[in-house]
Amino acid sequence: MTMNSHYQTASFYVSSGTGNSLKVSGWMQQIAESQGIKTQRQLIDKHFQEQEIADSEENLVCIFMPTHGFTAPWSVMKFTFRLSRVRKTHAAVVATQGRLQFGKYFIPGLSASSTFIISLILALKGYRIRGVQSINMPSNWMALHSGQKQANIQRIIKKAQIPSEQFIIKILSGKRGWFSILNGVELILGLLLLPISIGYMIYGKEGLAKLFFVNHRCNGCGLCADYCPNAAILMSGKKQKYPFWTFKCESCMRCMAFCPEKAIEIHQPAAYFIFHLSSFATFFIILKFIETHLGIDFQCRDSSLFRFVHYIYYLGVWFLYSILVFRLTRIPIINRIFNYTTLTVFYRRYQEPTTSLRDFNNRE
C-alpha cells in the first residue's frame, strides 16, 4: 500500500477494557508504520506518564476508546483535558461500539456523542480535528449478556478491519474524515441521547461500579486489581484478600474477561432491587414516611439541595450494598447462593481473541 503521507509522527492513545480499542489501534498503527511514520502507542490508564506533544502540522494525535453510556468514558474525558495545549497538531478520534450477531443479523452498536465530546475537548485545547470514526466490535458488556460465539466474534472483527483501515488511510493522506452518513446519524442520536449519557455519568456509572462480586473460585491472586486501568479494585481482607470495587470503576469488563478462574460475577436480581431502592421514587416514599410519622416537613423537593441530598443517598445505598455483599459472600453458603442465582455463571466471557493481559503492559 503506497500513498503520500501528510505526517511524520503519530501518537496513539488507547483506552481499552477487553482489547477491542487496542485491536483497532493496532490495525491503524500498522498502516501508519507501513508509510514510514514514526508512531508510539500508550494506554490511557493508571500507569500513563504525561509527556509534551509536539506542536506541528506533521504530528497526528489519535485517541481510541470504547463507548460507555452512549458517550466517552469519564477517564478518557479527564485524560483529554490533561493533554498539552497546541496550535498546529492534528487529531482524530475513534470509538469502538458493541455489535451483536443473531443468526444472519448484525445489530450495530451506537457511539452517539462519544467521538464528538472528545473532539470538542481537543478543539478547545487547540488541536485541529481531522475526523472521527465509530467502529463496530463485539459487545463486551457481560453484565447484560453473554459473550458472543467465537464464529460470530470473528465475523464482527473481520468486518471491523475494513472501515478502520479506510479511515486511517484517509486521515494520513491529509483528507478529512468527518462527513459520512454514519457520523451524521451518530451526531443526531448523540444529541437526542445526551440526557441519558449525562444520567449515566452521574448515576449509572457509580451504580454499575458496585455490581461485581467474586464467587467461591476466587483465590485472591490480585490480577484484577493489578490490571485495572483505573486503579478501581482494592484487595481487602485479613486472612485472605479479595477484590473490592470502588466508585472509580468504569465497568470496562477487563477484570471479568481476563480472570483466570472465571470468579468475577454480577448479580442481576440484587442489582435490580438496589437500583429501585436507590431511585428517586423510593427516596420520595422514604421522605413521605418520615413526614407522616416524625412530623418533619420537607419543603425543598424541587430544589437543587433536594437533588443533591438524593445523590448522597444514592451513593450511600450502593456503597452499603457493596460492603454488605463483600462480607456476606465470604460466607460459603451465601456465596454459593449468589453464584447460582446470577446469569453470569452461565455467560461466556469475552475478550478480544488476540489480546492477552501482557498487551496491557505495552508502552510502544
Secondary structure, 3 states (H helix, E strand, C coil): CCCCCCCCEEEEEECCCCCHHHHHHHHHHHHHHHCCCEEEEEECCCCCCCCCCCCCCCEEEEEEEECECCECCHHHHHHHHHCCCCCCCEEEEEEEEEEEEECCEEECCCCCCHHHHHHHHHHHCCCEEEEEEEEEEECCCCCCCCCCCHHHHHHHHHHHHHHHHHHHHHHHCCCCECCCHHHHHHHHHHHHCHHHHHHHHHHHHHHHCCCEEECCCCCCCCHHHHCCCCCCEEEECCCCCEEEECCCCCCCCHHHHHCCCCCEEECHHHHHHHHHHCCHHHHHHHHHHHHHHHCCCCCCCCCHHHHHHHHHHHHHHHHHHHHHHHHHCCCHHHHHHHHCCCHHHCCCCCCCCCCCHHHHHCCC
